[in-house]
């Protein structure tokens, strides 16, 4: 993986982390504890899911490129959805979190992608990249 890809992934992860931190801080002051706990759980699961996705997809691509494909790497790709679903379901059934807040927390990836899209759009406009 080249340095530009690593930098992109690091920026998206940092924005996700910041979005989770800011939303949990605001919710701590303004929202009920179950809502705050839901944001925190969803945000942490989103960060874990992002790292897990990156690692499992990288391993699958590397395995296909080298010809040493392992089925266990594919299983881990699917397993992450099961882990997230069971964790959210269990926390919701135990009345520890608000389900809508947990879903909002899981959407921190969207915030990271939009931030990166706006960043790229800004640099295209400012530097007029791609325009002759």
Buried (B, 14 or more C-beta within 10 A) or exposed (E): EEEEEEEBBEBBBEBBBBBBEEBBEEBEEEBEEBBBBBBBBBBBBBBBBBEBBBBBEEBBEEBEEEEEEEEEBBEBBEEBEEBBEEBBEEBBEEEBBBBEBBEBBBBBBEBBEEBBEEEEEEEEEEEEEEEE
